[in-house]
Amino acid sequence: MKTSFDKLISRFGTNSAKWDGCALSNGSDVISLSVADMDLQAPQQIIDKAMEFASHGVYGYTELYEKYYLVVQMWLQRRYQWEVLTDWIVFCPRIVQAVSLIIQDFSEPGDAVLMHTPAYQPIANAVALNDRKFVASPLLLNNGRYEIDFDDMERHMKSGVKLLILCSPHNPTGRVWTITELEKMASLCVQYDVLIVSDDIHADFIRPNHEHTIIARLSEQIAERSIICTSPGKTFNLASIEIANIIIPNLQLRKKFQNSLLKAGIHNPTFFAVPLLEVAYEECDVWLQQLQIYLESNLQFVSAFIKDHFSKLKVIEPDGTYLLWIDCRNLFHDEQQIKEWIVTNSRVSVSFGSSFGSQGNGFIRINLAAPKVILEEALHRMLATYSSIN
């Protein structure tokens, strides 16, 4: 049965980083399964609201008013049972911007900033770009499942770590951290006086039998040393609308971050940001439920295809996100061989593991948030050239 998510929509000519950028680098015949936005149309309610505001014709300065904060509060309560005060919510266009400013304001040049690796590189790169020391705490891959090496974390913290940047759920591995894992991380951060900066942008994509917990919910003590980064950007495919909410319970931390935004000249949201967030959080729960069902179907299809046809590749089963992390090390000695098979011969683009740091070498990440027919075509292209390298 066809759904609205099966609709094919060309993104060429829209300045798409995922498609136009790929075409420039590799040719317009390449199927792009790389950049983590969706090739699925946003909810009709959002499209209608965007059309309504576009037709207004006056695109002046905008501001945040009471309804905006109330809608964000209700979303966090409804989805995560987290009650936040209005004052805790601080607007910022992008999470990467927020994290970069936090690094600048809550650490000094040369200070250590810890992330679990493989790591989302735009945030990891922000550490080095701000003259801080990037500390990698590699996740352990045990029986096809990534786990935190708490002994390694503590060794680094004993040597001095100023910030923990937590990706929750984790990109690219798809791990959704359990309450036990979050409690252990939080305990270390209390013991060694480490500020927690949690990027929760993938939190709305949690698979059955898993639950996302915002780390600041663990206790008031943890909330006081936590900065939680949220956004509807992934959930409703609104990345270019540029809207994120940085939730900071601690008054001193919040004032310092708000001041850093002012110093950077960041204040008014864009014209479309406020109305689209409001309609997304108020009216699109059913659409999100349907999307999650569709993404689960895509995951099951891709996983089964790989198991049936690419027996030497290993799918790392995710707990959440719409991203699939795949271990290719049993088949390939180096990443260039993987690129030759997938990009050069199969004409498919994926995210290659080295872009998540050295621990990602030998892996690829596939974006599942696309019409199933696109995934089918990409996999059959890869199968057609597989025999030449198998």
N, C-alpha and C positions, 0 to 999 in steps of 0.2 A: 504494500500500500504506500503510495507516494505521500510525502508530507511537505510542508513548506520548506523544510530544511534540505530537501532534495533539489530545490531550485538552483539551477546553474546561473551564476551572475559573474560576468567578466569584470575583472578589476583593472584590466589594462586601461591606461589613459586616465587613471584617478590618482596618479602620483603615489601609487601603492609601493611601500617599501618591500613588501613580500613579492609582488608580481612584476611591477615595472622595474624595480631594482634588479630582480633576478634576470629579467629579459635583457637588460643592459649588460649584465655580466656573462650570461650563459646562452642567451638566445630566447626568442619568444615561444619556442616549441617546448620549453622545459616546464614541467608541472612543479609548482612550488608547494612544499609541505614543511616549510622552515619557520619563518617568523611567527611568533605566538599571538596572532590575532585570528579571528574566525572568517572563513569564506561563507559564512551563513548570515542571512539578512537579519537585522535587528528586529525586535518585536514591532508589530504594526502600530501599536500605541506610540512607540518612540518615533517611528517614521511620520505618523500623523502630527505629532507634536512638533517635530522638526519642520515639517511643511508649514504648519500654522505660524511658527515664529519666523521662518524665512519669508513668508508672504507679508509680514508686517512692514518690512522695508526700511526700518530705522534700526540700526545696529549699534546703539550707543553703549556707554559704560553700564555695567551691571553690578549688583551688590547681592550679598547674602542676607536674607531676612528670616524671620522666625520659622516659617514653614519649612524651609530648607533643613534647618537643624533638627526639627521635629521628625521629618521624614528619615533622616540618617539615624536618629536615635531609635525609631521604630524598627528600622531594618536590622540594626544590630541586636535589638532585643528579640525580634521575631526569629532571626536566623541563628543567633549564637547565645541567646539568653544572657546577653551582656548589657547591663543598664549603664549608660553613660550620661553624664551631665552635659548640657549645652556648651558650657565653657570649655569642655575638654576637646571639642571638635575644632580643628584648625584646617582651613582650606589650603591646598597647594595643588598646582596644576598636575604634577607628576610625582610618583613615588621616588623615582631615581633622583629628581631634583631635591626632594625632601631629605633623602638619605645623604646626599652630598653635603647639604647644608648642616645636617646633624653631625657628620664627621668633622666638618670645619669648626663647629661651635662647641662640641662636647669632647674634643680631643685636641692634642697639640701635635705639631709636626714630629714625626718619629714614633708616635704612640702606636701600639699594636691594636689592630682590629681583626677579630676572628670571624671566619665564615666556614661553614661545612662545605667541603668540596666533593664532587664537582659543583661548581658554583655559577650562578647567573652572572655573566661577565659585565654587563653595564654597571651593576652595583659593585662587583669586585674591583673593576677598573677605577671606580670613584675613590677607592682607598688609596691606590698608588698616585692617582692624579692630584690628590690632596696632600701628598707627601707624608702619608702614614704607612706603617708597616703592615702589609697584608699577611695575616697568619692563617694558613690553611689547616683545618682539622679534617682529615679525610674520613669520609663515611666508610664503613666496613661492609663489603658485599658478602653476606653469608647466606648460602643456599638460595640465591636469587633475590634476596631482600637486603636493602640497605639499612644499616644500623649506626647509631652514633657511638663513637669511641670516646666514652666519658673519661677514661684514663688519659687519653691524649688531650682532651679539652682541659682537664685539670692541670696537666703539665704546663701547657701554654699559659693558663691563668696564673699559675704560681710565678711564672717569669714576668708577668705583667701584661694584662690585656685591658684596654679601656672600654671597648665596645664589642658586643656580640651582635652581628647582623644575622638575624634568623630568617630563613626563607620558609614560610609556613602556610600552606603545604610547600614541599620542596620542589624546586625546579632545578635540574631536569629529571630527577629520579621518580617524582610522583609520590614520595612518602608523605603521609599525613601523620604528624607526630602524636603519639598517645599521651594521655594525661601523665602517665608515669615518666615518660621521656621528658616532657615539658617541666615536670616538677624537679627532675634531676638537673636539667639545665638551669632552671631558676635558682636552685639551691647553690650551685656553683657561682652564679652571678652575684648572689647575696654574699657568699663567703669571701669572694675576691673583689667585691665592689665594682662590678661590671654593669654598664648600662645596656639594656636589651632594646634593640631596634628590630621589630618584627614586621616583615613584608608579608601581608596576608592577602595579596591580590588574587590568588587562585582559590581562596577559601570557599567560594560558592560552588566549586566542582569537587564534591566528595562522593566517592562511590559507595554503594550499599555496604552495610556492616562496618563502616568507618564513620568517625565523627571528628569534626574540626573543633578544637578548643583554642580560643584566643588566650595567649599566655598570661595576659594581664588579669584574666578572670580567676587565676589560681588563688590570689590573696591580695589584700590591700597593700601588703609589703612589696609584692611583686609589681603590682600596678604602679606604685610610686617610683619604680626604676624602669618602667617600660614605655616605649613609644610604639604605637601600633599604626601601621600604614595600610589603609584600605582604599578601595576604588571600585566603581562599577565598570571600569574599562574593559576587563576581561569578560566579566559576566554577561554584559549586554553588547559587546563588540563596539565600545565607545572610546577606543584608545586615543583617537585623534581629537576627541572633544576636550581632552585635557582637564580632567577633574579627579582629584583624590582628596581623601580626608585623613588627616594625621591626628590620631586620638592620643592625647597626653594628659593623664590624670594629675600628674605632679605640677603644681602651680609654677614653681621656679623653672622647671624644665620647659614648661609651656611658654612662659614669658620670654625665655631666652630664644626659643625657636621662632616665636612670632616676631621678635626683633630681627632675627636673621633673615626672615622673609622680607621685612621692610627694607633692610639694607640691600637686599638683592633686587628690590623694585617689584616684588611679587605681591599683588593685592587683589584686584578685581578678577573674577572668573570671566570666561568668554561668554558671549551672548547666548549660546546654545547649552552651555554646561548645566546651568541650574534647572531649567525646565526639563531637560532630558534625564537628569538624575532623579528628579522628583517623580516623573511618570514611570521611570524604570522601577524605582523602589516601591511605588504605590500600586501599580497596576499590572506588573509583569511576572508575578509569581507562577502563574499557570504556564506561561511560555517557558520559564526557566525549568520547570518540572519536565516539560516535553523535550526541551533541549537535552537535559541530562539523560533521558531515556534514549535519545538519538545517539548521543556520544557514547553511551554504554554499548549500543549496538555496533557502532563503528569500531570500538575497541575490541569487541568479541570477534568481529569479522577479520580485522587486521591480525590479531593474535593467532587466530586459527590458520589464516593464510600462511603466515610465517612458519608456524609449526609444521604445516603440511608440505610446504614447498622449499623453505630455506632452513633445513634441519640443523645446520651449524650455527645459526643465529639464535640468540636467547633473548626473549622478551622479558624485561623486568616489569612484572605486573605492578601497576600503580595503585595506590590507595585513593588518589585524587588527581586533579588537573585534567586537561584534555591533551596531554602530551605523553608520548610513549618513548621510553628509553630502551635502546636495543643494543645488546652486546654482540659485536661482530668479531671479537678477537680469536675465536676458533677458526675463522676462515681467512682473516687478513693479517699480514705482518705489520702493515703500517697504514696510516690514514689515506695516503695518496692512492693506494690500491682501492680503498672503499670509494673514494671520489671518482676514480676512473670507471668503476662499475656503475655507480648510481647516476652521476652527473653526465660524464662523457658518453657512456654507452647506452644508459637507460633513459637519459634526458629527464631526470627527476632531481629536484633540489630538496635537501633535508638540512637539518642543523647537525654539523659534525662535532664530534666529542671534544676536539681540541679547543673549540670556542668556549668551553666551560672549564678550561684549565687542563693541566697535564693529566689529571686523574681521569679525564674523559676520553683520552686517546683509545681508539678502538671501538668507540660507541657512536651511535647516531641517535638523534631525537626526531621523531615524526609528529607533526601536528595532526591530530585526529578531527579537528573542528572544520570539516569540509563536507560537501555532499558526498555520499558514499560512492557515487560513480567516479569521482575524481580519485578517491583512494583505490578503487578497483583498477582504473587505468594505470595509475602509478605502479601498483604492485605487479600488474601483468607486464608492464614494460621491464621492470626489474627481473621478472621471471624469464622473459625472453632472452636476456643476456646473461643469465645466471650460469648456464651450462658452460660458458666460455671460461669462467673463472673458478668453477667448482671442480 
